[in-house]
Amino acid sequence: MTPLTIIRGDATSPQSKGVKVIAHVCNDIGGWGKGFVLAVSRRWPKPERDYRAWHRGRAGNDFGLGAVRLVQVLPDTWVANMIGQRGIKRGSSGPPIRYDAVQRCLTTLADRATELGASVHMPRIGCGLAGGRWERIEPLIADALCARNIPVTVYDHD
């Protein structure tokens, strides 16, 4: 099992050589405009465009909780848009995070990272606007990625 690494820095500037996947959690209503996605969009417009088109075409594709789309932004770098939150507001069912959907996303991400021979880089996914708790997210990452010997770096922004 590869240990999870947590460092200070910017997840949109992965600190490793080789192929990299930058993973983050998106909502299931097509909203892209707050949180980590702003940093993604400042560097690359393609992940946002792809997410919005994926949402618009949802009647005929797999857009929904637990789905993942990888968008290539550089020859050696991909962004994984992972649908792991229901809506954007805290409601009677609690925060928007859906741990089961995040788990499904991470399993798919592990398959794709293995195919690409990639390391995975992320902020503390699901713990910002989605309202998730790191003590519930970290074991999901360990089980899905670290247990398959995929190097994972989590970035705490300064």
Rosetta blueprint (number, residue, H / E / L):
1 M L
2 T L
3 P L
4 L E
5 T E
6 I E
7 I E
8 R E
9 G L
10 D L
11 A L
12 T L
13 S L
14 P L
15 Q L
16 S L
17 K L
18 G L
19 V L
20 K E
21 V E
22 I E
23 A E
24 H E
25 V E
26 C E
27 N E
28 D L
29 I L
30 G L
31 G L
32 W L
33 G L
34 K L
35 G L
36 F H
37 V H
38 L H
39 A H
40 V H
41 S H
42 R H
43 R H
44 W L
45 P L
46 K H
47 P H
48 E H
49 R H
50 D H
51 Y H
52 R H
53 A H
54 W H
55 H H
56 R H
57 G L
58 R H
59 A H
60 G H
61 N L
62 D L
63 F L
64 G L
65 L L
66 G L
67 A L
68 V E
69 R E
70 L E
71 V E
72 Q E
73 V E
74 L E
75 P L
76 D L
77 T E
78 W E
79 V E
80 A E
81 N E
82 M E
83 I E
84 G E
85 Q E
86 R L
87 G L
88 I L
89 K L
90 R L
91 G E
92 S L
93 S L
94 G E
95 P L
96 P L
97 I E
98 R L
99 Y H
100 D H
101 A H
102 V H
103 Q H
104 R H
105 C H
106 L H
107 T H
108 T H
109 L H
110 A H
111 D H
112 R H
113 A H
114 T H
115 E H
116 L H
117 G L
118 A L
119 S E
120 V E
121 H E
122 M E
123 P L
124 R L
125 I L
126 G L
127 C L
128 G L
129 L L
130 A L
131 G L
132 G L
133 R L
134 W H
135 E H
136 R H
137 I H
138 E H
139 P H
140 L H
141 I H
142 A H
143 D H
144 A H
145 L L
146 C H
147 A H
148 R H
149 N L
150 I L
151 P L
152 V E
153 T E
154 V E
155 Y E
156 D E
157 H L
158 D L
